[in-house]
Amino acid sequence: MADIVASNRDRLLQAAAEAKTFAYVPYSKFRVGAALLTEDGEIIKGANIENAAYGPTICAERTAIVKAVSEGKLKFAALAVTTDVASPIAPCGACRQVIREFCSLDMPILLAASSYMEKEDGVQESTLGQLLPFSFGPEDLERDRAPF
């Protein structure tokens, strides 16, 4: 799995930057782009899409996952996320939980600063397990429970 991520790293980061250009953010002006790498090497892009009612807003990471899953893609190797901020920004809590539904805890997540290509530390690499410790996932629903 590490090989597919390493060989697609630049392509994945570039796709996240491209996705960001399609963000619909008339309220926050905070663009986010995400790119999800499938285990077979396909990249699915997502951008954040805001709504005047705020609640229906969907983040870039969830957009990419929803696009992928709705097309039958369920196995992922990595995720890249970028914004217009000069330092890397991590996914919000809701996105982390949705990522947890479909991705392994050791899946790499690349957090890219807006100018990641110009800075040596412009990309911070993490894993889902690091971003969401003590997480709750689908397998937890299979645990034995006390009768009520």
Secondary structure, 3 states (H helix, E strand, C coil): CHHHHHHHHHHHHHHHHHHHCCCECCCCCCCEEEEEEECCCCEEEEECECCCCCCCCECHHHHHHHHHHHCCCCCEEEEEEEECCCCCCCCCHHHHHHHHHHCCCCCEEEEECCCHHHCCCCEEEEEHHHHCCCCCCHHHHHCCCCCC
